[in-house]
Amino acid sequence: MTRVAAIDCGTNSIRLLVADADPVTGELVELDRRMIIVRLGQGVDRTGRLAPEALERTFAACREYAGIIEKHGAERLRFVATSASRDAENRDEFVRGVVEILGVEPEVISGDQEAEFSFIGATRELSGRTDLARPFLVVDIGGGSTEFVVGDDHVRAARSVDVGCVRMTERHLVHDGVVGDPPTEEQITAIRADVEAALDLAEETVPLREARTLVGLAGSVTTVSAIAQGLPEYDSARIHHSRIPHDRVREITESLLHSTHAERAAIPAMHPGRVDVIGAGALVLLAIMERIGAEEVVVSEHDILDGIAWSLA
């Protein structure tokens, strides 16, 4: 086996996976998986630049991860950066900081590359399941963008569009620096319109409606699963491969969009960094399910991080 470390730096969070990978058996033995909310994409949609405080939060997380990687003795490290750092004018500042701390240059990958990693990570262990019809539609709802990938054992088509829980929240729910509490119907309608336009764009190249199994990735989807199951705290083992019906997703989305910050924060499994953006993220998921007529979403804790790890093996 090869001991590898994969880092995924997105718009809202930075995540680390250290694992032993065996490309012969297809086994990925997880040693350490963690996430820190850093909000790297804070204000990027409005200013086009990475904010100084967002960069410092991200660099602090990188320093913490450097210690973990050294402790486990990972032989290979790959750092992948996604939507926020693609969009920012000052991304060179971000690159320099990461190199100084971790010794590797972050790869600012395209949305299509991001989608392929997500598909591999999410479906590699589903390939032997007889209860899940193919093709899969893997949907990775991030902070700044959402990736759509259709495939069986391999990717057939992929597209990244600029709707995500942070981007939609900042664009439509923030007024004078404060998130609507709760949002107005006009704000919710504006988010929905953006999402529908993005789905139209995705359908130009990805046959979304041909999918027979919807696989949902990332924090918005896993949080909806935790709420649906009434978990007293976030439990990856119970969330991974859970199946949430469309009606339950709709109920949860409506509840989140019509609740206050305090009410959302009181949900036991809610990460503090998702309190203000979960409503928009859940709405993205609901719109996707309604567009393709999905009766349920299969939730995966394995995603782009696992795909990055496999690329190292």
PyMOL commands that set and color helices and strands:
alter all, ss='L'
color gray80, all
select helices_A, chain A and resi 44-47+52-72+83-87+91-102+111-123+165-173+185-203+208-210+219-228+236-239+246-257+261-265+272-274+278-292+304-312
alter helices_A, ss='H'
color red, helices_A
select strands_A, chain A and resi 2-9+13-22+27-37+76-81+107-108+136-141+146-151+155-161+174-175+178-179+213-217+243-245+296-299
alter strands_A, ss='S'
color yellow, strands_A
deselect
rebuild
show_as cartoon
